[in-house]
Amino acid sequence: MTKNELLEHIENKRTELQNIVLKNGLDSHITILYSQELDQLLNQYDHSFLR
């Protein structure tokens, strides 16, 4: 995955997470799952492009 593709994926996941939070709150199971997925993408970006 290219840097730009990964950044786009991160932004999409961030938007999805914001929508999930509005619908389900911060402590719902689905919110936590989406947050973990975003964390994984951010870690992937960090390892691939910032080190």
N, C-alpha and C positions, 0 to 999 in steps of 0.2 A: 504494500500500500504506500502510495506517495505521501509526502508531507501534507499537501493540500487536500488529498482525499481523507486523510486522518483528521485534519482540522475540521473539515466539513462534517465528518461523522461525529466528532466531539460536539460541534454546535447543534447538530440535529438531536443528539442524545440529551444535551442540556435543555433544549426546548421541550422535548418530551417529558423530561423530569419536572420542569416547571409546571406543565399541564397536569401531570400526575399529582403533584403536591396540592394544586388548587382543588382538584377533585377529591383527593383522599386524605390530605393532611400529611404532616411531616413524619408521623410515627407509624404509618401504615406499612404493611409488608411489601406491597408493590413499590412504594416510594423507596424503601430501603434497597430493593433489588435494582431499581433503575439507578440509584445513587452508586451502588457497587459497580454497575456496568460502566457508568461514567468514570469512576475511579480507575477502572482497568484501562479505559481508553487514554486517560490522562497519563497513567503510568507508562503505557506503550509509547506515547509521544515523548515523554521524558527520556526513556531508555533509547529510543531510536534517533532522536533529533537534538537532544540537549546535552548529551554526554560525549 
